[in-house]
């Protein structure tokens, strides 16, 4: 069993997940970083080694694949502990797509992929660490939701699948939190506005918010919320950018 805190991050090959994986390595955790792009994971492995001590691991796994998440569970159990799970893997639009299609034109395959990753993937990733956390009587699970508007999580045009999965994720998280609280396992869903990541690069998704959150600030805020949550209830936190001067906030 390792003496370091063990943190698992899905969606770690880019964006929010990558920033969180590096922040956790810097604070001294042993990080298991899960992603699907081997080339990006190779680069991440080098960055993790520079960020902090520990035999960090990068795993090329698909959160939507049950066998892959069974492998993740085996990797975690081999370490003998799991202190934190951050489920960050998500898809918001089809690869290579520009403006999302209207709901009437949304291919079933695109809808299914978002459900598989954004919802089923979170369930499977959580399940990979739950046996150890329950045995320990301690642990933190953080599922990354979304503040789709400056007023919180609401349905938005051209994003029916994404919005639906994030709504479902919020309720899943509330139910799981209530189930696991007596066992010492804390479950939270975080609702960030636009974070400066490749997911929104070249888009106007930050328009209604008037700005974006930097990856570094988001990671610092999230780790602080996790620590606060050990002594108090931090319910449904929404992390929104401070609007930039001179930018007009459109009505959501």
N, C-alpha and C positions, 0 to 999 in steps of 0.2 A: 504494500500500500504506500502510495506517495504521501509525503508530508505536506506538499503544497496544496493550495486550493485548486480544485479542478473545475474549469469552466468550459462549457461546450457552447459553440456558436455556430448556428446554421446560416447559410447565405453569406459565408465569410469570405468568399473569393472577391467580392467587390462591395462598394457602397457602405451602408450602415453596418452590416456585419463585419466587414473588413476593419472599419474604424474601431468597432467594439473589441474585436479580437486583439488588436494591437494595444488598445488601452488596458485590457486585462493582463496582457503579458507584461506591460510596463509596471503594473501594480504588484506583480510577483506571482500571478496565477500560472498554473500549467494549463495551456489552452489546447483544446481539440477543436480545430477549425474545419468546418464541413462546407464543401462547395461542389460544383459540378465541372468547373473548368480546370483541367490539370495544369495548364500553363500559368494561369493566374494563381493557382494554389502553390506552384513552385516558387513564384515570386513572393507570395505571402510567407512561405516557410522561411525564406531568407530574412524578411522583415521581422518576423516573430523572434528569430534567433538574436537579432540585434536589439529588439525591444526589451527583452527581459530573460532571466534565467529560466531553466526548465526544459524538459524534453518535449517541447511543443510538437503537436502532430497536425498534419493537414490530411484530410480524408476526402477523396473524390467520391461522393455519394449523392444520390438523389433523394431528397426528403419525401418525395411522393412514392418511393419504391419501398415496399414493406421489407424486402430482403436486405436492402441497403441500411434501413434503420435497425434491423436486427443485428447487422454488423456493427453499427454504432453502439448499440447496447453492449455487445461483447467487448468492444474496445474500452468503454467506460468501466465495465465490471472488472476488466483486467487491471485497471488502475486502482480499484477498490473503493472509490468514492466519487461523488458528483456533488459539487457545491452550488453550481449555477448553470442553468440552461437558458440561453437566449435564442429563441426561435425567430430568426430574422429573414429567412428565405421567403421570397415572394416574387410573383410576376404581376405586372400591371397592364401589359399589352403584348401582342404577338411580336416575336423577334423580327426586327427590321421594319416594323410598322411605324408609320408617321402618325397622322391623326387617327385615333381609334374609330372603328366603324360604328354607325348607329346600331342600336339594339336589334333592329330588324335584319341587319346584315351581318351580325356577329356569327362567325362560324361556330358550330358546336364544339369543334376541337379546341378553339381558343377558350371558350367557356369552361370546358372540361379541364384544361390544363391549369387554369386559375383556381378552380375548385380543388384539384389534386394537390397543388403546391401550397396555396394560401390557407387551406383549411385541413385537408387530410394530412398534408406534410407537417403541420404544427402538431396535430394529434399524434402522429407516429414519432416525431422527434421528442415530444414530451414523454411518451411512453417508454422511450429508450433510457431515460434517467430515473423514472419514478420508482422502480424497485429499490435502487440504492438509496435514494432520498428518503423513502419511507422507512427503510431499515435504519438509516442514520437518525431519523427523527428530526431532520433539518435539511433545508435546501431552498433555493430560490428558482422559480421558473418565471421567465419574462417573455411574453409573446408580443411581438411588434404588430400593433394594429395600425390605424391611420386616422388622422384628422383630415377628412377629405375636403372640408371647408374651414374657413376661419372661425366658424361657429361650432366646430366639432364634427363628429362622424355623421354625415348625411349622404343620402343618395345623390349622385351627380350624373348629368347627361353624359352619354358615351362611355360610361364606366359601370355597366350593370353587374358584370361578373365580379370585378374588383370590389365594388361597394357591397355586394351581397356576401362575399367571403369575409370581409372585414366586420360586417354586422354579425355574422354567425360566429366569428372568432371572439368577439366581445362577450357574447352570451356563453359560449363554451368556457371562456376564462373565468367568468363569474361563478359558473357551476363548479368548475374544478377547484377554484379557490375555497369555496365553502366546504367541499368534500375533504380537502387535504389540510385545512387549518388545524383540526384537532391532532394531526400527526406531525405538526411542526414544519410543514412544507408550505411556503408562501408562493402564491401564483398571482401575477399581475399582467394586465394588458396595458401597453403604453400606446398613446395616440399622438404620434408626431405629425406636424405639418411638413412642408417640403424641406428635406435635408439635402444639402449639396452633394449629390451622388450621380453616378452614371445613369441611374434610372430616370432622372428628370433632366439630364443634360440636353440642351438644345430644345427644350420644351418651354411652354408658358404655364406649367402647372403651379408655379409660385405666384402667378398674377394676382389672384384674389387675396393672397396673404401679404403682398407687398414686399416680400423678401424670402430668404432661405436661411436655414440653420446650418452652420458649419458642422462637418463630421466630428471635429474635435469637441465642440461645445455640446453636441448631442451625446457623445460618449461620456463626457464628464457629468452631464446632468443625469443620465441614466444610472451610472454607477452610484451617484449620490442618492438617488431615489431608492436604489436597492438597499443601501445602508440605512437610510431613514426608515424604510419599511420593516426593519427588524424590531423597531420599537414603537411603531405607530402604523395606523392604516393610511395608506396613500391611495385613494380610490380613483380609478380611471383618469390618471394624469394626462392632460393634453399639453404637449410641448409645441409652442408656436413661435415663429420668428417675429422679431421686432420689425415692423414695417420701416422700410428705408424712406428717408426724406425725399420728397419730390416724386414719389411713386403714388399713383392713384389706386386705391383699393376698390376693386369692382365688387358690386353686391353679389353675394353667393346665391 
